[in-house]
Amino acid sequence: MIAIVNHGLGNFRSVISAIEYLNKDVVITNKSEVIKKSSKIIIPGVGSFKYAMQNLKKLNLIDTLNEQVLVKKKPVLGICLGCQLLLNYSEENKNIKGLGWINGEVKKFKNIKKLPSTHVGWNEVLRENDPIFKNLPKKFFMYFNHSYFPVIKEKNCGLGNTIYSNKFVSIFKKENIYGIQPHPEKSQKFGIIFLENFVKNDI
């Protein structure tokens, strides 16, 4: 069973629909006991870094997630805001700590080269080699919608790069922890392949 963590921010329906399309049992939950029974965890989300972390704290989920991911090494995938929560903190709210599973921070896009500060639409990902990319080409397009982007400070964690106003790591990994800035659940064929590799394969 795949547990989608409900921290109260974002429309989780599209993620659930994508996992159900892959014929995998999935549940959206904010209960520790359900997360503990799951085989894998997905942390999606759209919106405020601050309120997502505050909600996780109010729901008493941070200790549970730390135990399941860092101690039991359960595979976890952070999507969009969810991938940003895996890092130390965000420029959006510097006094609010993230989960800190991967050493990094979240920066805001700057208005340069006549590009808006919000990155919306289809863009290319240039990937490295990893089982999460099975059956995906070396370059593929995914759907993005974000104003902040991850800056990874640990070596050998970056798996995919994208160029918007600057080059940034759009997909990353540390052991059992995956983060992806674009929305695979909205990225049609390539997004479904990516999600299938996460939910069905031994990664």
N, C-alpha and C positions, 0 to 999 in steps of 0.2 A: 504494500500500500504506500502511495506517495502522499506525504503530508504537505499541503500548501499553507504556510504560516500566514494567518490573518492578523496583521497588526493595525488594520483599520484604514489603511491608505491605499487606494487604487481599486480598479475594477478587475477582480480576479476571474471573472467568468470566461474570458478568452483563454486564460491559462488552463483552467479546468477543462474547457472544451477540447483544447489541443491534446491534453493527456488522455481524456476519454476517447478521442479519435484513435489513439494508439492502443486502445483496449487494455489500459492499465487502471487498476483501482486507485482512485484519488479522492481526497477529502480536504476541504478547507477548514482550518481549525485554529483556535487560540488556546487549546488545552494541552498542558504538558503531557498528560497520560497518553493522548493520541499521538503526539510527536514521538514519544518514546517507543510506541508500537510500530512506527513506520519503518519502511526499508530505506527510503530516501526523503530528503527535505528540499522544498523549493521556497525561496523567499522572494516574492515579486514585490511590486509596488510602484506607485507614481505619486510624487508630491514632496512633502517636507521631510528632510533628513531628521530634523529636530523632533517632530511629532511622531515619526515612526519609532525612533529610539525611546521616546518617552512612553509610548504605548506598549512597546515590548517590556519595558520595566514595570509598568502598571499591571500588566498581565502576568508578571512573574515568569516570563519565558526566557530571560537571558541566561540564567543558570542552567536551565534545561537544554537550551541550544548549545551552550558551551560544553556541557557534558556529552551530548550526542555527537557533536561535530569534532571537538578537540580530544576527547577521551575515547569514545567508542568509534571514532573515525567514520561516522555515517556520511555517505556522500550528500553534499548540499550544493544547490545551485541558486545564486542570487541573480535576479533579473532586474535591470534598470535601476530604480532606487534601491532594490534589494542587493544589487552588486556593490553599490556605494556603501551600504551599511556594513559590509564586511571589512572596511578599512578603518583607520584610526579616527578620522574626523573629516568634516566638510567645511569648506569656506563659507557655506551657507550659515552654519552655526558653529563657530570655532569652540564655544564652551561646551558643546555637546559631543561626547565621545561616541564613536561607532563601536561595533563589536570587536574590532581590533584583531581579527583573525589573520589578516594580511597587512603587512606594514605598508601604509600608503595613505594618501589624502585625496580629497575630492575638490577639484578646482572649477571655477566658472569660466565658460568661454568668453573671450573678449570680442567686442565689435571691431573686427579688422577685415580688410579686403572686401568690404561691402557685404559681409555675411552677417546675418542677425545672430544674436547671442544664443538663440535657441536653435538647436540642430534638429530639424524635423524632415523626415522623408527617408528615401532609400539611399544607402551609401555602401561602399565596398569594404569588405573585410579581407585583409591579406593574412592568411593563417600560417602557423607553424605546424609541426606534426604532433598529434595527440589522438588517442582513441575517441575523444569527443567529436572529432571531425571525420570519422569513418563515413565514406561515400560522399563526402563534400569536396568540391574542387578547391584548388589552392587559393583562388579568389572567388568570392561570392557576395551577393548583395543581401542586406538585411534592413529592417525598418527601425529607424531611430526617432526618439522624441525626448530630448533632454537639453538642459542648459548647463549642467555640471558634468564633469567627466573624471574618471579615476586616474590618478597618478600613482603608479606602483613603484615602491622604493626597494622592494626585494628583487634579487637577481633571479632570472630564469622562471619568473612567474607569468610573463606575458605570452599569450598564445595567439592573439589576433590584434592587428593594428588597423586603424582607420584614420583618414585624413579629413578634417573639417577646416576650422581656422588654424589648426595645428594637428600634428600627428599625435594620436593618443592610443593607449591600450584599450581596446574595446572588448576583449575576451581575455580572461586570466585564470590561473590555476595555482593552487598550492596543495599538494597531496590530494586529499578528498574534497577540497573546497574549490568550486568553480564560480566565476562571476562573468556575466555577460551584460554589457551596456545596452545593446539594441534589444528589441522585443522579438524573440524567436517565435512566440505564439502568434505574431502578426506578420511574419516574414515568409508565409506561404511555403513552398516546397523545401527550401533550404532550412528554414526555421523548424519545420516538422522533423527533418532528418536530424538536426542538432538535438532536439528534445528527445527523439527516439533513442539516440545514442546515450543520452543521460539516463533515461528511465528504464531502458531495457538491457543495457550492456553492463558488464562488470567493470566499472571504472574506478 
